[in-house]
Amino acid sequence: MSPKSTKPRLLLFQPPIYDFALFDLFLKPYGLLRLGRWFEESGYEVFFLNGLDYNNFETNSLLGNPRRISNGTGKFPRMRTPLPSGVESERYFGRYGVLEEVLKKKVSEIVPDIVFVTSGMTYWYKGVVEAVKISKSIFPDIPVVTGGIYANLMPCHCKNVTGSDYVVSSNTEESVKSILERFSLPLPGGTIPPAPLMLKEVWKDSGIIRLNEGCPFHCDYCASDILCKSFISGNVENTFASLLEMYERFGTGNFAFYDDALLVNSNYSIKPFLELVLKKELPVKFYLPNAVHLQFLDKETAVLMKRAGFQEIRLGYESSSSDFHADYDDKFPKDDLFRVVETLEKSGFSKNKITAYILGGLPEQRWQDVERSIKTASDTGIRVSLAEYSPVPGTVLWQKSIELCPFPLEKEPLFHNNSFFPMKWEGYTLENMKYLKSMVQKLNKDNC
């Protein structure tokens, strides 16, 4: 146990994840680490405990070294674990991340004054339960605060199930300050900074940047406008400064954008940002874990993206059906995909580096509609990814999902996981889904 300094101590806790499968596509606790920087700049001693640390020696010596890719993505340490009582699946369930006994040891060495636990997908809540339990078992009198996506979408479930003392689901700055006041802890000054806490072990392999907050669209299947109430165009200089700080301090060369609407207001955001990158002649690479909107991808943007080092382009196509877009998102004209693929190819992107997402498994959606969309996208010569629908609390389709789903979505978030195929019906069966996945694999192989 390390001696306690006179500074107040904050522990930031990234929980392990329980799921059927998990791939690290630039999965970082970006929001949690922005909070950490806020506290550090206000005089706190800040500690970060990464429950997903793929470099943890003790864990890897027992479970083996996970396979990683040079761009900072790859697998996490994994061990099989039983499914919770009452939940059935033919697939293996797993716990991803650092061994529980290692996490306990690390928490006990920190002796924090307060603990912040972040959360991701609603169906990952079992890891949050574990992180809270570890913290409270070692320091029962220390307040534990949970925030993040799950906490925002299901605050009551989070409060009742995880054992957290407090759940932050809105007005983060005000809520956090209110909690600190109850325990006579110093309040951080100013506002939450745009850049995250700078930690070599987090950012050396890959960095996260974000230009814009939220999304101006209100798609029936998406929670972006729930998590961020309004679209806020980003500050180009702040975002570039964050990238430059990681690059100069840690040699970070791979960067992923966390934007939900990266290309919106491009003349005032992504274009000037990429021009700064080019002016500085930075040898960096960019990735898109989130898809971009087709209608905003013009020739100038595509050329800048290629010149600045984008390694791939992921497109939010969703469906070739005009009716689909009229019903669910009203995003773009029917012929936009063909225009965009041609624009990207002329800008230097090879077609095997372009992927179109097709959304399948929505309530009452028919598999034939998804099949047509897959064929239409594949006919352009690019890759296709079948994005399986996951019911998201608070979205327009949430209530309809509850009514049609055979699983208790409101009571058990594990069933939000698309591994359960929660919205299967006679018009879109499990066999239909398997066929569509096989079709995608074959078409992608043929196009490559």
Secondary structure, DSSP 4 states (H G I P E B T S, - for coil): -PPP-SS-EEEEEE--EEES---BSS---HHHHHHHHHHHTTT-EEEEEETT-TT-HHHHHHH-PPPB-TTS-B---EEE-PPPTT---SSPPEEESS-HHHHHHHHHHH--SEEEE---SGGGHHHHHHHHHHHHHH-TTS-EEE-SHHHHH-HHHHHHHH--SEE--S-HHHHHHHHHHHTTPPPPPS---SSPP--HHHHSS-EEE-S-BS-S---TT--HHHHSSS-B---HHHHHHHHHHHHHHH---EEEE--SSTTTTGGGTHHHHHHHHHHHT---EEE-SSPBPGGG--HHHHHHHHHHTB--EEEEEE-S-HHHHHHHT----TTHHHHHHHHHHHTT--GGGEEEEEEE--TT--HHHHHHHHHHHHTTTSEEEEEE----TTSTTHHHHHHH-SS-TTT-GGGGSGGG-TT-BTTB-HHHHHHHHHHHHHHHHHH-
